[in-house]
Amino acid sequence: MSNATQDNSRNAANNGVSPNRFGASLESKAQIEDAAILASGSEEGELLNVYRLVPVAPPNDARWEKAPSMGEVVVAARTAGDARIVAAGRELDFLDIDALPGEDMTTAHASAFRDEKAYTVIEIEHGRPGLQRGVLEGMVRVDTIKPSQL
């Protein structure tokens, strides 16, 4: 099913545009909130793994033009894929500040931490109790996105 609309005239072309906005409905907002809560923390007593994210792309690689290297980062996470999400989640997003493109556009998926050719993930400890899901060592910069109004 398409969200594309057209007026009711017989010869009107489908304009391919919908008045709907991603994340604007009450249901979408609730789903986004639920996902953020689920992804943000760990349950008490949950055993987490410790991962080191290490940049593997050479310094002159084009990947670093889009997302600068943050160096090595150590995180507590459930899986290697979750480690990438935890590290990327600490970066600033267009939705967090008044920056372009803003308005329903996220940059979370564009993080260098999520690119397997930019960063590799190495498990350094398995099943450690007493950890909170998040960054343990290293610095994840938040100045990678500039606000549109200074």
N, C-alpha and C positions, 0 to 999 in steps of 0.2 A: 504494500500500500504506500502510496506516495503522499507527501505533504504538499505537493505542488497544487496550485489553484489556478482556476481560470474563471472568467466571468461567464455568465449564462448565455452570451450571444453565440450564435451558431458558428461563426467564422473566427472567433477569437482564438488566438494561439495560446497554448499553455505557456505561462511565463516562468514556470519552474521555481517560483518563489512562494514561500509560505509566511504568513504573519507570525508563526510560532517562533519563540526564542528558546534556545536550549537553556535549561536550568531555571526558567522563570516560573514554571508551574509549582504549586504547593507540593505536589507529589515528587517532582524532580528535586526540589530543595530538601525534602525529607530524606530522599535516597542519598543525596550528596552528603548530608549531615551524618546519616547512619554509616556510610562508607568511611567518612573521616574518623568517626569514633572507633570503628572496627580496626582501621589501619593505624591509628595513632599509638595505641598502647598495648601492653601485654597483660594477661591475667596473672593474678597472684599465684605463685608457685609454678608458673610456666617455665619450662626449660628452654633457654634460647642458645643460639650458636653465636660465636664471635667471628666476624669476617673482616678481612682487610681488602679494601678496594685499592688497586694499584694501577696508575696510568701506564698503558702499554703502547699507545700510539707515540711515534716520534714527535719531538717538540715542533717540528716544522709541518706536521700533518694538518690538512685543511679542517679536520674536526675541531681543532682548538680555536679556529676563527669563530665558530658558532657558539661554542661553550668552552670557556677557558678551563685549563686543568686546575684542579684544587689540590693536587698532590695526593699523598696516601691518606686514606680515611679508614678508621676502624669503627665498625658498627655492631650492635647486638640486633639480631634478626632471626626470623624463623627458618628461612631458606636463603640460598644464594640470590635468587630472584628478589626476595623480600629485602635483602641487603641493598640491592640497587635502588629499590623504591624508598627505603628509609633514608639513604643518602640524598637522593633526588628530592625528597620531601623537605629537606632542610634548606634547599635553595629558594630564592625569591621567585614568585610567579607573577605574571602579568596581572592576574586577578587580585593579587595582594596590594598593589599600589596603582596609582593613577599613571599608567604607562600604556603606550600603544603596543599591540592592538587592543588589549583590554576587552571589555564587553563580551563575555562568553568565550574568550579564547584563552586557553591555558598553555603554559609552556612546560608543564610537568613531564610530558612525554618526550621532550626534546633535550633533556638533561644528558650531559656526557656520561654520567654515572650509569645510565641505562643503555649505553652503546658498548657492546661487547668488544668492539675493535678499538675503543678508546680506553676502557677500564676492564681489568680482569678482577674476578672475585676469588679470594683464597680463604678457605675455612681455616681458622687458627685455633679454635676451641669448639668442642661439640657438647651440647646438653648442659650448659652451665646454669645453675640456679641463681636466683637473686638479682637478675639483670632486668633492667627496663629497656624496652625496645627503643633504639635511637643511636645517635652518634656517640661513641665512647672517646675516641681520640681523633685529632685532626681538625682542621677548620674548613667549614663549608661557607664560602663567601656569599654574602647577600647583596653585593653591589654589582652584580652582573647585569641587572636591568636598571635602566635610568628612568626616573619619573618624567612624564611629559611636561610637567610644569616645575621649574626649579625655583 
